[in-house]
Amino acid sequence: MNWEAAGAIGEIVGGVAVLVTLIYLAVQVRQAKSQLNLAAYQEAEKLFSEPSNALSASPELAKAIAMASSDKHQDLEEWQELMVDAHLTALLNAWELTISQSDSGILMFDRGEILKIFGRVVTQSWVVHSWHRIRWSWSEEMQSLVDAYIAADSNSSE
């Protein structure tokens, strides 16, 4: 065998090796993306369950939210307002992360569906009352998003 034939065989073997490496890397990237998606989903699930668990574990919080949802929202004591505000903050943190991860492609959720549910949450009366107290602590993007849903809801109910 001459050097030219050996060189040609070497090129073929090298090309196959590159192809196998690229296939391997594609599989690894796909698996890593799946694992990232699963981890993000689990984190979002955890963030959403924390406010729910707090609500079920605290009769005081449940009562405060019930009052905030009624015409008695002005009767909330300061400590009750703080509980409601902290609960809303935890809930909005979960939503903000979910929306952000959906936008970046980490979570494979439809943004329109996420925002539809988000809109139903942020237009609840207790959320609206609490939002006006905690609005300042959120990013401009989150302020704009929540404000837009609240404004649309108040315009549709008039």
DSSP file (Angstrom, degrees, kcal/mol; ACC not computed):
  #  RESIDUE AA STRUCTURE BP1 BP2  ACC     N-H-->O    O-->H-N    N-H-->O    O-->H-N    TCO  KAPPA ALPHA  PHI   PSI    X-CA   Y-CA   Z-CA
    1    1 A M              0   0    0      0, 0.0     2,-0.1     0, 0.0     0, 0.0   0.000 360.0 360.0 360.0 136.5    0.0    0.0    0.0
    2    2 A N     >  -     0   0    0      1,-0.1     4,-2.0     4,-0.0     5,-0.2  -0.392 360.0-103.3 -93.2 173.8    1.3    3.4   -0.9
    3    3 A W  H  > S+     0   0    0      1,-0.2     4,-2.4     2,-0.2     5,-0.2   0.819 117.3  57.6 -67.3 -31.4    1.2    6.6    1.1
    4    4 A E  H  > S+     0   0    0      2,-0.2     4,-2.2     1,-0.2    -1,-0.2   0.916 107.9  46.3 -66.8 -42.1   -1.6    8.1   -1.0
    5    5 A A  H  > S+     0   0    0      2,-0.2     4,-2.4     1,-0.2    -2,-0.2   0.900 113.1  49.7 -66.2 -41.0   -3.9    5.2   -0.2
    6    6 A A  H  X S+     0   0    0     -4,-2.0     4,-2.4     1,-0.2    -2,-0.2   0.898 110.9  50.4 -64.4 -39.9   -3.0    5.3    3.5
    7    7 A G  H  X S+     0   0    0     -4,-2.4     4,-2.2     2,-0.2    -2,-0.2   0.896 110.1  49.6 -64.2 -40.6   -3.7    9.0    3.5
    8    8 A A  H  X S+     0   0    0     -4,-2.2     4,-2.2     2,-0.2    -2,-0.2   0.911 111.6  48.2 -65.4 -42.3   -7.1    8.5    1.8
    9    9 A I  H  X S+     0   0    0     -4,-2.4     4,-2.9     1,-0.2     5,-0.2   0.912 110.4  52.6 -63.8 -41.0   -8.0    5.9    4.3
   10   10 A G  H  X S+     0   0    0     -4,-2.4     4,-2.7     1,-0.2    -2,-0.2   0.893 108.7  49.9 -60.8 -40.9   -6.9    8.2    7.1
   11   11 A E  H  X S+     0   0    0     -4,-2.2     4,-2.6     2,-0.2    -1,-0.2   0.902 111.5  48.4 -65.1 -40.9   -9.1   11.0    5.8
   12   12 A I  H  X S+     0   0    0     -4,-2.2     4,-2.5     2,-0.2    -2,-0.2   0.943 113.5  46.4 -64.2 -47.3  -12.1    8.6    5.6
   13   13 A V  H  X S+     0   0    0     -4,-2.9     4,-2.5     1,-0.2    -2,-0.2   0.915 113.3  50.1 -61.4 -42.7  -11.5    7.4    9.2
   14   14 A G  H  X S+     0   0    0     -4,-2.7     4,-2.3    -5,-0.2    -2,-0.2   0.902 110.3  49.9 -62.3 -42.1  -11.0   11.0   10.4
   15   15 A G  H  X S+     0   0    0     -4,-2.6     4,-2.3     2,-0.2    -2,-0.2   0.899 111.4  48.1 -63.5 -41.7  -14.3   12.0    8.7
   16   16 A V  H  X S+     0   0    0     -4,-2.5     4,-2.8     2,-0.2     5,-0.2   0.909 110.5  52.2 -64.6 -41.5  -16.2    9.2   10.2
   17   17 A A  H  X S+     0   0    0     -4,-2.5     4,-2.4     1,-0.2    -2,-0.2   0.908 110.2  48.2 -61.9 -42.2  -14.7   10.0   13.6
   18   18 A V  H  X S+     0   0    0     -4,-2.3     4,-2.5     2,-0.2    -1,-0.2   0.920 112.1  49.6 -63.2 -43.2  -15.8   13.7   13.2
   19   19 A L  H  X S+     0   0    0     -4,-2.3     4,-2.3     2,-0.2    -2,-0.2   0.921 111.5  47.9 -62.5 -44.8  -19.3   12.5   12.2
   20   20 A V  H  X S+     0   0    0     -4,-2.8     4,-2.5     1,-0.2    -1,-0.2   0.905 111.8  50.9 -62.7 -41.7  -19.5   10.2   15.2
   21   21 A T  H  X S+     0   0    0     -4,-2.4     4,-2.7    -5,-0.2    -2,-0.2   0.912 109.8  49.4 -62.7 -42.9  -18.3   13.0   17.5
   22   22 A L  H  X S+     0   0    0     -4,-2.5     4,-2.3     2,-0.2    -2,-0.2   0.901 111.5  48.8 -64.2 -40.9  -20.9   15.4   16.2
   23   23 A I  H  X S+     0   0    0     -4,-2.3     4,-2.2     2,-0.2    -2,-0.2   0.931 112.0  49.6 -63.3 -44.6  -23.7   12.8   16.6
   24   24 A Y  H  X S+     0   0    0     -4,-2.5     4,-2.4     1,-0.2    -2,-0.2   0.925 111.4  48.5 -59.9 -45.8  -22.5   12.2   20.2
   25   25 A L  H  X S+     0   0    0     -4,-2.7     4,-2.7     1,-0.2    -1,-0.2   0.885 109.1  53.2 -63.9 -38.6  -22.4   15.9   21.0
   26   26 A A  H  X S+     0   0    0     -4,-2.3     4,-2.2     2,-0.2    -1,-0.2   0.912 110.5  47.3 -62.8 -42.0  -25.9   16.4   19.5
   27   27 A V  H  X S+     0   0    0     -4,-2.2     4,-2.4     2,-0.2    -2,-0.2   0.919 112.4  49.7 -64.3 -43.4  -27.3   13.6   21.8
   28   28 A Q  H  X S+     0   0    0     -4,-2.4     4,-2.6     2,-0.2    -2,-0.2   0.902 110.7  49.2 -63.1 -42.0  -25.5   15.1   24.8
   29   29 A V  H  X S+     0   0    0     -4,-2.7     4,-2.4     2,-0.2    -1,-0.2   0.913 111.3  50.0 -64.1 -42.7  -26.9   18.6   24.1
   30   30 A R  H  X S+     0   0    0     -4,-2.2     4,-2.1     1,-0.2    -2,-0.2   0.918 112.5  46.9 -62.3 -43.5  -30.4   17.1   23.7
   31   31 A Q  H  X S+     0   0    0     -4,-2.4     4,-2.4     2,-0.2    -2,-0.2   0.903 111.6  50.7 -65.6 -41.0  -30.1   15.3   27.0
   32   32 A A  H  X S+     0   0    0     -4,-2.6     4,-2.5     2,-0.2    -2,-0.2   0.896 110.1  50.2 -63.7 -39.8  -28.7   18.3   28.8
   33   33 A K  H  X S+     0   0    0     -4,-2.4     4,-2.6     2,-0.2    -1,-0.2   0.902 110.3  50.1 -65.9 -40.3  -31.6   20.4   27.5
   34   34 A S  H  X S+     0   0    0     -4,-2.1     4,-2.4     2,-0.2    -2,-0.2   0.913 112.0  47.8 -62.5 -42.8  -34.1   17.8   28.7
   35   35 A Q  H  X S+     0   0    0     -4,-2.4     4,-2.5     2,-0.2    -2,-0.2   0.894 112.0  49.5 -66.4 -39.4  -32.4   17.8   32.1
   36   36 A L  H  X S+     0   0    0     -4,-2.5     4,-2.5     2,-0.2    -2,-0.2   0.910 111.1  49.9 -64.3 -42.3  -32.4   21.6   32.3
   37   37 A N  H  X S+     0   0    0     -4,-2.6     4,-2.5     2,-0.2    -2,-0.2   0.917 111.9  47.8 -61.8 -44.3  -36.1   21.6   31.3
   38   38 A L  H  X S+     0   0    0     -4,-2.4     4,-2.6     2,-0.2    -2,-0.2   0.916 112.3  48.6 -64.1 -43.8  -36.9   19.1   34.0
   39   39 A A  H  X S+     0   0    0     -4,-2.5     4,-2.3     2,-0.2    -2,-0.2   0.904 112.7  48.4 -63.7 -41.1  -35.0   21.0   36.7
   40   40 A A  H  X S+     0   0    0     -4,-2.5     4,-2.5     2,-0.2    -2,-0.2   0.904 111.4  50.1 -65.4 -41.1  -36.7   24.3   35.7
   41   41 A Y  H  X S+     0   0    0     -4,-2.5     4,-2.6     2,-0.2    -2,-0.2   0.924 111.4  48.4 -62.5 -44.6  -40.1   22.6   35.8
   42   42 A Q  H  X S+     0   0    0     -4,-2.6     4,-2.3     2,-0.2    -2,-0.2   0.888 111.5  50.2 -64.0 -39.1  -39.3   21.2   39.2
   43   43 A E  H  X S+     0   0    0     -4,-2.3     4,-2.6     2,-0.2    -2,-0.2   0.919 111.9  47.3 -64.9 -43.8  -38.1   24.6   40.5
   44   44 A A  H  X S+     0   0    0     -4,-2.5     4,-2.3     2,-0.2     5,-0.2   0.918 111.3  51.4 -63.1 -42.6  -41.3   26.3   39.2
   45   45 A E  H  X S+     0   0    0     -4,-2.6     4,-2.0     1,-0.2    -2,-0.2   0.908 111.2  48.3 -60.3 -42.3  -43.4   23.6   40.7
   46   46 A K  H  X S+     0   0    0     -4,-2.3     4,-1.8     2,-0.2    -2,-0.2   0.920 110.7  50.5 -64.0 -44.6  -41.7   24.1   44.1
   47   47 A L  H  < S+     0   0    0     -4,-2.6    47,-0.2     1,-0.2    -2,-0.2   0.860 113.2  46.0 -64.5 -34.5  -42.1   27.9   43.9
   48   48 A F  H  X S+     0   0    0     -4,-2.3     4,-1.1     1,-0.2    -1,-0.2   0.827 110.7  52.9 -76.3 -30.7  -45.8   27.6   43.2
   49   49 A S  H  X S+     0   0    0     -4,-2.0     4,-3.2    -5,-0.2     5,-0.2   0.813  96.5  68.0 -75.8 -27.7  -46.3   25.0   45.9
   50   50 A E  H  X S+     0   0    0     -4,-1.8     4,-2.5     1,-0.2     5,-0.2   0.936 102.8  42.6 -59.8 -49.6  -44.7   27.1   48.6
   51   51 A P  H  > S+     0   0    0      0, 0.0     4,-2.2     0, 0.0    -1,-0.2   0.898 115.8  50.8 -63.3 -36.5  -47.5   29.8   48.6
   52   52 A S  H  X S+     0   0    0     -4,-1.1     4,-2.2     2,-0.2    -2,-0.2   0.924 111.3  47.0 -64.9 -44.1  -50.1   27.1   48.4
   53   53 A N  H  X S+     0   0    0     -4,-3.2     4,-1.8     1,-0.2    -1,-0.2   0.897 111.3  52.0 -63.9 -40.4  -48.6   25.2   51.4
   54   54 A A  H  X S+     0   0    0     -4,-2.5     4,-1.1    -5,-0.2    -1,-0.2   0.897 109.3  50.5 -62.8 -39.7  -48.3   28.5   53.4
   55   55 A L  H  < S+     0   0    0     -4,-2.2     3,-0.4     1,-0.2     7,-0.3   0.917 112.8  44.5 -65.2 -43.8  -52.0   29.2   52.7
   56   56 A S  H  < S+     0   0    0     -4,-2.2    -1,-0.2     1,-0.2    -2,-0.2   0.774 115.1  49.4 -73.4 -24.0  -53.1   25.8   53.8
   57   57 A A  H  < S+     0   0    0     -4,-1.8    -1,-0.2     1,-0.2    -2,-0.2   0.611 106.6  59.8 -88.7 -12.5  -50.9   25.8   56.9
   58   58 A S     X  -     0   0    0     -4,-1.1     4,-2.3    -3,-0.4    -1,-0.2  -0.874  51.2-177.2-125.6 101.4  -51.9   29.3   58.1
   59   59 A P  H  > S+     0   0    0      0, 0.0     4,-2.6     0, 0.0     5,-0.2   0.841  90.6  58.5 -60.3 -31.2  -55.5   30.0   59.0
   60   60 A E  H  > S+     0   0    0      2,-0.2     4,-2.4     1,-0.2     5,-0.1   0.914 107.2  45.6 -64.9 -41.7  -54.5   33.6   59.7
   61   61 A L  H  > S+     0   0    0      2,-0.2     4,-2.7    -7,-0.2     5,-0.2   0.924 112.4  50.9 -66.3 -44.3  -53.2   34.0   56.1
   62   62 A A  H  X S+     0   0    0     -4,-2.3     4,-2.3    -7,-0.3    -2,-0.2   0.914 112.4  46.9 -59.4 -42.7  -56.3   32.3   54.7
   63   63 A K  H  X S+     0   0    0     -4,-2.6     4,-2.6     2,-0.2    -1,-0.2   0.911 111.5  51.1 -65.8 -42.0  -58.5   34.7   56.7
   64   64 A A  H  X S+     0   0    0     -4,-2.4     4,-2.6     2,-0.2    -2,-0.2   0.904 111.8  46.8 -63.4 -40.9  -56.5   37.7   55.7
   65   65 A I  H  X S+     0   0    0     -4,-2.7     4,-1.6     2,-0.2    -1,-0.2   0.891 111.1  52.3 -68.6 -38.3  -56.8   36.8   52.0
   66   66 A A  H  < S+     0   0    0     -4,-2.3     4,-0.5    -5,-0.2    -2,-0.2   0.917 112.5  45.4 -62.1 -42.0  -60.5   36.2   52.4
   67   67 A M  H >< S+     0   0    0     -4,-2.6     3,-1.3     1,-0.2     5,-0.4   0.919 111.4  52.2 -66.0 -42.2  -60.9   39.6   54.0
   68   68 A A  H 3< S+     0   0    0     -4,-2.6    -1,-0.2     1,-0.3    -2,-0.2   0.784 108.0  53.3 -64.2 -26.1  -58.7   41.2   51.3
   69   69 A S  T 3< S+     0   0    0     -4,-1.6    -1,-0.3    -5,-0.1    -2,-0.2   0.573 108.5  59.6 -84.0  -9.9  -60.9   39.5   48.7
   70   70 A S  S X  S-     0   0    0     -3,-1.3     3,-1.2    -4,-0.5    -3,-0.0  -0.368 104.8 -88.3-108.3-173.9  -64.1   41.0   50.2
   71   71 A D  T 3  S+     0   0    0      1,-0.3     3,-0.5    -2,-0.1    -3,-0.1   0.559 117.8  73.5 -71.3  -6.6  -65.4   44.4   50.9
   72   72 A K  T >   +     0   0    0     -5,-0.4     3,-2.2     1,-0.2     4,-0.3   0.250  58.6 111.0 -91.2  12.3  -63.6   44.2   54.3
   73   73 A H  G X  S+     0   0    0     -3,-1.2     3,-1.2     1,-0.3    -1,-0.2   0.810  73.0  58.9 -59.9 -28.8  -60.2   44.7   52.7
   74   74 A Q  G 3  S+     0   0    0     -3,-0.5    -1,-0.3     1,-0.2    -2,-0.1   0.655  97.2  63.6 -73.5 -13.6  -59.9   48.1   54.4
   75   75 A D  G <  S+     0   0    0     -3,-2.2    -1,-0.2    -8,-0.1    -2,-0.2   0.456  74.4 120.2 -88.5  -1.7  -60.4   46.4   57.8
   76   76 A L    <   -     0   0    0     -3,-1.2     2,-0.1    -4,-0.3   -12,-0.0  -0.398  63.3-129.1 -63.2 135.9  -57.2   44.4   57.5
   77   77 A E     >  -     0   0    0     -2,-0.1     4,-2.4     1,-0.1     3,-0.5  -0.432  27.9-103.0 -78.7 163.4  -54.7   45.1   60.2
   78   78 A E  H  > S+     0   0    0      1,-0.3     4,-2.3     2,-0.2     5,-0.2   0.884 122.2  51.9 -57.8 -41.4  -51.1   46.0   59.3
   79   79 A W  H  > S+     0   0    0      1,-0.2     4,-1.7     2,-0.2    -1,-0.3   0.840 109.6  50.6 -65.4 -32.2  -49.8   42.6   60.2
   80   80 A Q  H  > S+     0   0    0     -3,-0.5     4,-2.5     2,-0.2    -1,-0.2   0.894 108.3  51.6 -71.8 -39.5  -52.5   41.0   58.0
   81   81 A E  H  X S+     0   0    0     -4,-2.4     4,-3.0     1,-0.2    -2,-0.2   0.909 108.7  52.1 -60.5 -41.1  -51.6   43.2   55.1
   82   82 A L  H  X S+     0   0    0     -4,-2.3     4,-2.5     2,-0.2    -1,-0.2   0.893 109.1  49.6 -62.9 -39.8  -47.9   42.2   55.5
   83   83 A M  H  X S+     0   0    0     -4,-1.7     4,-2.3     2,-0.2    -2,-0.2   0.933 113.3  45.9 -63.3 -45.4  -49.0   38.5   55.4
   84   84 A V  H  X S+     0   0    0     -4,-2.5     4,-2.6     1,-0.2    -2,-0.2   0.921 113.4  49.7 -63.7 -44.1  -51.0   39.0   52.3
   85   85 A D  H  X S+     0   0    0     -4,-3.0     4,-2.4     1,-0.2    -1,-0.2   0.902 111.1  48.7 -63.0 -41.4  -48.2   41.1   50.7
   86   86 A A  H  X S+     0   0    0     -4,-2.5     4,-2.2     2,-0.2    -1,-0.2   0.893 111.3  50.8 -65.5 -38.8  -45.6   38.4   51.5
   87   87 A H  H  X S+     0   0    0     -4,-2.3     4,-2.2     2,-0.2    -2,-0.2   0.929 111.7  46.8 -63.5 -45.3  -47.9   35.7   50.0
   88   88 A L  H  X S+     0   0    0     -4,-2.6     4,-3.1     1,-0.2     5,-0.2   0.895 109.2  55.0 -64.4 -39.2  -48.4   37.7   46.8
   89   89 A T  H  X S+     0   0    0     -4,-2.4     4,-2.2     1,-0.2    -1,-0.2   0.927 109.1  47.1 -59.9 -45.1  -44.6   38.3   46.6
   90   90 A A  H  X S+     0   0    0     -4,-2.2     4,-1.7     2,-0.2    -1,-0.2   0.911 114.1  48.0 -62.5 -42.0  -44.0   34.6   46.8
   91   91 A L  H  X S+     0   0    0     -4,-2.2     4,-2.0     1,-0.2    -2,-0.2   0.920 112.2  47.7 -65.7 -44.1  -46.6   33.9   44.2
   92   92 A L  H  X S+     0   0    0     -4,-3.1     4,-3.2     1,-0.2     5,-0.2   0.840 106.4  58.4 -68.3 -32.3  -45.4   36.6   41.8
   93   93 A N  H  X S+     0   0    0     -4,-2.2     4,-2.3    -5,-0.2    -1,-0.2   0.928 107.3  47.8 -59.6 -43.5  -41.8   35.3   42.2
   94   94 A A  H  X S+     0   0    0     -4,-1.7     4,-2.3   -47,-0.2    -2,-0.2   0.920 114.1  46.3 -63.3 -43.5  -43.0   32.0   40.9
   95   95 A W  H  X S+     0   0    0     -4,-2.0     4,-2.9     2,-0.2     5,-0.3   0.917 110.8  51.8 -65.8 -42.5  -44.8   33.6   38.0
   96   96 A E  H  X S+     0   0    0     -4,-3.2     4,-2.4     1,-0.2    -1,-0.2   0.923 112.3  46.0 -61.4 -43.7  -41.9   35.9   37.1
   97   97 A L  H  X S+     0   0    0     -4,-2.3     4,-2.9    -5,-0.2     5,-0.2   0.921 113.2  49.7 -64.1 -43.6  -39.5   32.9   36.9
   98   98 A T  H  X S+     0   0    0     -4,-2.3     4,-2.0     2,-0.2    -2,-0.2   0.922 113.0  45.7 -62.7 -45.2  -42.0   30.8   34.9
   99   99 A I  H  X S+     0   0    0     -4,-2.9     4,-2.6     2,-0.2    -1,-0.2   0.927 114.6  48.6 -63.5 -44.9  -42.6   33.5   32.4
  100  100 A S  H  X S+     0   0    0     -4,-2.4     4,-1.9    -5,-0.3     6,-0.2   0.917 113.3  46.0 -62.0 -44.9  -38.9   34.3   32.1
  101  101 A Q  H  <>S+     0   0    0     -4,-2.9     6,-1.8     1,-0.2     5,-1.6   0.827 112.2  51.5 -70.8 -30.2  -37.9   30.6   31.6
  102  102 A S  H ><5S+     0   0    0     -4,-2.0     3,-0.9    -5,-0.2    -2,-0.2   0.922 109.7  49.8 -68.5 -43.7  -40.7   30.1   29.1
  103  103 A D  H 3<5S+     0   0    0     -4,-2.6    -2,-0.2     1,-0.2    -1,-0.2   0.858 111.6  48.5 -62.5 -35.2  -39.5   33.2   27.1
  104  104 A S  T 3<5S-     0   0    0     -4,-1.9    -1,-0.2    -5,-0.2    -2,-0.2   0.524 115.4-114.8 -85.5  -4.1  -35.9   31.8   27.1
  105  105 A G  T < 5S+     0   0    0     -3,-0.9    -3,-0.2    -4,-0.5    -2,-0.1   0.497  86.4 115.0  87.1   3.0  -37.0   28.4   26.0
  106  106 A I  S   <S+     0   0    0     -5,-1.6     2,-0.5    -6,-0.2    -4,-0.2   0.929  77.7  45.0 -71.6 -44.2  -36.0   26.6   29.2
  107  107 A L  S    S-     0   0    0     -6,-1.8     2,-1.2    -9,-0.2    -2,-0.3  -0.864  82.5-140.9 -98.3 133.5  -39.6   25.7   30.0
  108  108 A M        +     0   0    0     -2,-0.5     2,-0.3   -71,-0.1    -6,-0.1  -0.370  56.2 128.1 -92.4  56.6  -41.6   24.4   27.1
  109  109 A F        -     0   0    0     -2,-1.2     2,-0.5   -11,-0.1    -4,-0.1  -0.847  66.9-108.0-109.7 149.3  -44.8   26.2   28.0
  110  110 A D     >  -     0   0    0     -2,-0.3     4,-2.4     1,-0.2     3,-0.3  -0.641  22.6-145.2 -75.2 123.1  -46.8   28.3   25.6
  111  111 A R  H  > S+     0   0    0     -2,-0.5     4,-2.9     1,-0.2     5,-0.2   0.874  98.2  56.0 -58.6 -38.9  -46.4   32.0   26.7
  112  112 A G  H  > S+     0   0    0      1,-0.2     4,-1.7     2,-0.2    -1,-0.2   0.905 109.2  45.6 -61.7 -41.5  -50.0   32.8   25.7
  113  113 A E  H  > S+     0   0    0     -3,-0.3     4,-1.9     2,-0.2    -1,-0.2   0.905 112.9  50.8 -67.5 -41.5  -51.4   30.1   28.0
  114  114 A I  H  X S+     0   0    0     -4,-2.4     4,-2.7     1,-0.2    -2,-0.2   0.939 112.2  46.4 -60.6 -46.6  -49.1   31.1   30.8
  115  115 A L  H  X S+     0   0    0     -4,-2.9     4,-2.6     1,-0.2    -1,-0.2   0.811 106.9  58.3 -69.5 -28.6  -50.2   34.7   30.5
  116  116 A K  H  X S+     0   0    0     -4,-1.7     4,-1.4    -5,-0.2    -1,-0.2   0.940 112.4  39.9 -63.6 -46.0  -53.8   33.8   30.3
  117  117 A I  H  X S+     0   0    0     -4,-1.9     4,-1.9     2,-0.2    -2,-0.2   0.912 113.9  54.5 -68.2 -42.8  -53.6   32.0   33.7
  118  118 A F  H  X S+     0   0    0     -4,-2.7     4,-2.8     1,-0.2     5,-0.2   0.907 105.5  53.8 -56.6 -43.4  -51.4   34.8   35.1
  119  119 A G  H  X S+     0   0    0     -4,-2.6     4,-0.9     1,-0.2    -1,-0.2   0.873 106.7  51.1 -61.5 -37.9  -54.0   37.4   34.1
  120  120 A R  H  < S+     0   0    0     -4,-1.4    -1,-0.2     2,-0.2    -2,-0.2   0.863 113.0  47.2 -67.1 -34.2  -56.7   35.5   36.0
  121  121 A V  H >< S+     0   0    0     -4,-1.9     3,-1.6     1,-0.2     6,-0.2   0.955 111.5  47.0 -71.5 -50.4  -54.5   35.4   39.1
  122  122 A V  H 3< S+     0   0    0     -4,-2.8    -1,-0.2     1,-0.3    -2,-0.2   0.586 105.7  59.9 -75.7  -7.2  -53.4   39.1   39.1
  123  123 A T  T 3< S+     0   0    0     -4,-0.9    -1,-0.3    -5,-0.2    -2,-0.2   0.407  75.1 115.9 -98.9   3.4  -56.9   40.4   38.6
  124  124 A Q  S <> S-     0   0    0     -3,-1.6     4,-2.3    -4,-0.2     3,-0.5  -0.463  77.4-118.7 -66.9 145.5  -58.3   38.8   41.8
  125  125 A S  H  > S+     0   0    0      1,-0.3     4,-2.4     2,-0.2     5,-0.2   0.870 111.6  52.1 -59.3 -40.6  -59.3   41.5   44.2
  126  126 A W  H  > S+     0   0    0      1,-0.2     4,-2.1     2,-0.2    -1,-0.3   0.875 110.6  49.6 -65.4 -33.6  -56.9   40.6   47.0
  127  127 A V  H  > S+     0   0    0     -3,-0.5     4,-3.3    -6,-0.2    -2,-0.2   0.917 109.5  51.0 -68.5 -43.2  -54.0   40.7   44.5
  128  128 A V  H  X S+     0   0    0     -4,-2.3     4,-1.5     2,-0.2    -2,-0.2   0.930 111.9  46.8 -60.6 -45.9  -55.0   44.1   43.2
  129  129 A H  H  X S+     0   0    0     -4,-2.4     4,-0.5     1,-0.2    -1,-0.2   0.924 118.0  41.8 -62.7 -44.3  -55.2   45.5   46.7
  130  130 A S  H >X S+     0   0    0     -4,-2.1     4,-1.6    -5,-0.2     3,-1.3   0.876 106.5  63.4 -70.5 -37.2  -51.9   44.0   47.7
  131  131 A W  H 3X S+     0   0    0     -4,-3.3     4,-2.0     1,-0.3    -1,-0.2   0.871  96.6  57.5 -56.6 -39.2  -50.2   44.9   44.4
  132  132 A H  H 3< S+     0   0    0     -4,-1.5    -1,-0.3     1,-0.2     4,-0.2   0.769 109.2  46.5 -66.1 -23.5  -50.7   48.6   45.0
  133  133 A R  H << S+     0   0    0     -3,-1.3    -1,-0.2    -4,-0.5    -2,-0.2   0.797 123.9  30.1 -85.4 -30.2  -48.7   48.2   48.3
  134  134 A I  H >< S+     0   0    0     -4,-1.6     3,-2.1     1,-0.1     4,-0.2   0.457  86.5 103.1-109.7  -1.4  -45.8   46.1   46.8
  135  135 A R  G >< S+     0   0    0     -4,-2.0     3,-1.9     1,-0.3    -1,-0.1   0.843  73.7  63.5 -51.6 -40.6  -45.7   47.4   43.2
  136  136 A W  G 3  S+     0   0    0      1,-0.3    -1,-0.3    -4,-0.2    -2,-0.1   0.721  93.9  62.7 -59.3 -23.4  -42.6   49.5   43.9
  137  137 A S  G <  S+     0   0    0     -3,-2.1    -1,-0.3     2,-0.0     2,-0.2   0.443  91.6  82.9 -86.4   1.7  -40.5   46.4   44.7
  138  138 A W  S <  S-     0   0    0     -3,-1.9    -3,-0.0    -4,-0.2     0, 0.0  -0.668  86.5 -94.8-107.8 160.2  -40.8   44.9   41.3
  139  139 A S     >  -     0   0    0     -2,-0.2     4,-2.7     1,-0.1     5,-0.2  -0.221  37.9-110.3 -64.1 159.0  -38.9   45.4   38.0
  140  140 A E  H  > S+     0   0    0      1,-0.2     4,-2.7     2,-0.2     5,-0.2   0.873 119.5  55.3 -59.7 -36.8  -40.4   47.8   35.5
  141  141 A E  H  > S+     0   0    0      2,-0.2     4,-2.1     1,-0.2    -1,-0.2   0.930 110.5  43.5 -63.0 -45.4  -41.2   44.9   33.2
  142  142 A M  H  > S+     0   0    0      2,-0.2     4,-2.7     1,-0.2     5,-0.3   0.901 112.8  53.1 -68.4 -39.8  -43.2   43.1   35.9
  143  143 A Q  H  X S+     0   0    0     -4,-2.7     4,-2.8     1,-0.2     5,-0.2   0.936 110.9  47.0 -58.0 -46.8  -44.9   46.4   36.9
  144  144 A S  H  X S+     0   0    0     -4,-2.7     4,-2.2    -5,-0.2    -1,-0.2   0.901 112.6  49.5 -63.0 -41.5  -46.0   46.9   33.3
  145  145 A L  H  X S+     0   0    0     -4,-2.1     4,-1.7     2,-0.2    -2,-0.2   0.950 115.9  40.4 -64.8 -50.5  -47.2   43.4   32.9
  146  146 A V  H  X S+     0   0    0     -4,-2.7     4,-2.6     1,-0.2     5,-0.2   0.931 115.2  52.3 -65.0 -45.4  -49.3   43.3   36.1
  147  147 A D  H  X S+     0   0    0     -4,-2.8     4,-2.8    -5,-0.3     5,-0.2   0.885 107.0  53.5 -58.2 -39.4  -50.6   46.9   35.6
  148  148 A A  H  X S+     0   0    0     -4,-2.2     4,-2.5    -5,-0.2    -1,-0.2   0.912 110.8  45.5 -64.6 -42.3  -51.7   46.0   32.1
  149  149 A Y  H  X S+     0   0    0     -4,-1.7     4,-2.3     2,-0.2    -2,-0.2   0.911 114.2  48.4 -67.5 -41.1  -53.8   43.0   33.3
  150  150 A I  H  X S+     0   0    0     -4,-2.6     4,-2.4     2,-0.2    -2,-0.2   0.924 113.6  47.4 -64.8 -43.1  -55.3   45.0   36.1
  151  151 A A  H  X S+     0   0    0     -4,-2.8     4,-2.3    -5,-0.2    -2,-0.2   0.917 112.1  49.6 -64.3 -43.1  -56.2   47.9   33.8
  152  152 A A  H  X S+     0   0    0     -4,-2.5     4,-1.9    -5,-0.2    -1,-0.2   0.896 112.2  48.7 -62.9 -38.9  -57.7   45.6   31.2
  153  153 A D  H  X S+     0   0    0     -4,-2.3     4,-1.5     2,-0.2    -2,-0.2   0.903 111.8  47.7 -68.2 -40.7  -59.8   43.9   33.9
  154  154 A S  H  X S+     0   0    0     -4,-2.4     4,-0.5     1,-0.2    -2,-0.2   0.854 112.6  50.1 -70.1 -31.3  -61.0   47.1   35.3
  155  155 A N  H  < S+     0   0    0     -4,-2.3     3,-0.4     1,-0.2    -1,-0.2   0.863 111.2  48.5 -70.8 -35.4  -61.9   48.4   31.8
  156  156 A S  H  < S+     0   0    0     -4,-1.9    -2,-0.2     1,-0.2    -1,-0.2   0.760 109.5  52.6 -76.9 -23.4  -63.8   45.2   31.0
  157  157 A S  H  <        0   0    0     -4,-1.5    -1,-0.2     1,-0.2    -2,-0.2   0.565 360.0 360.0 -89.0  -7.0  -65.8   45.3   34.2
  158  158 A E     <        0   0    0     -4,-0.5    -1,-0.2    -3,-0.4    -2,-0.1   0.471 360.0 360.0 -82.8 360.0  -66.9   48.9   33.7
